[in-house]
Amino acid sequence: MVLDTNIFVSGLLSRKGAPAQTLAAWRERRFLLVVSPALIAEILTVLSDSILKRKYSLVHEDVTELGHLLEVDALVVPGQAEVAGSVPTDPDDEIILACALDGEVDFSVSGDHHLLGLGKFRDIPIFTIRQFLERLEGDIEEQTKYDIES
C-alpha cells in the first residue's frame, strides 16, 4: 500500500486521529508500506519546512529518523512508472501513482481530493484514510475469526 504525503505529515504533527493510527499500524507491521525515493524526498521536504517545524516543535532528528525508517521498514520501489498527465490539476500527486504502479500495490491511501477524485488508477483503488482503517480493522477481525476456527 502507498500512503500519500499528507497522511505522514498529519500523522506526525498530531498523535491523535486516523493518520496517527495508520502510522502506528505501519510501525506494528500490520501492512506493507511501499515508497519511492521521490515520495520519501517529498515527505522529508514538507516536514523540514521551517515554519512547520517551529509551529509543531519538530526537531531535525524526528525528520531524519522518519527518513531512515522509510528506507529500512518499507518496500522502496523506483517510482518511475509512466503516469505523466494523470493528474493534470496537480502533477505533483503523480509520484503517488507511479509508486503504486511500481509497487504493484492493492490500493493507495490519500487525503488529497485530486487523487481521491480519480477513485482508482489503472485498477488500483484510492481510499480515504477512514476507508483504509475500516478495511484494516475488517482484516484483523477476519484473521481473528480464522484463528479461532482453526
Secondary structure as GFF3:
##gff-version 3
##sequence-region A 1 150
A	DSSP	beta_strand	2	3	.	.	.	ID=ss1
A	DSSP	alpha_helix	5	13	.	.	.	ID=ss2
A	DSSP	alpha_helix	18	27	.	.	.	ID=ss3
A	DSSP	beta_strand	34	35	.	.	.	ID=ss4
A	DSSP	alpha_helix	37	47	.	.	.	ID=ss5
A	DSSP	alpha_helix	50	56	.	.	.	ID=ss6
A	DSSP	alpha_helix	60	73	.	.	.	ID=ss7
A	DSSP	beta_strand	75	76	.	.	.	ID=ss8
A	DSSP	three_ten_helix	91	93	.	.	.	ID=ss9
A	DSSP	alpha_helix	94	103	.	.	.	ID=ss10
A	DSSP	beta_strand	108	109	.	.	.	ID=ss11
A	DSSP	alpha_helix	113	116	.	.	.	ID=ss12
A	DSSP	beta_strand	120	121	.	.	.	ID=ss13
A	DSSP	beta_strand	124	127	.	.	.	ID=ss14
A	DSSP	alpha_helix	129	149	.	.	.	ID=ss15
###
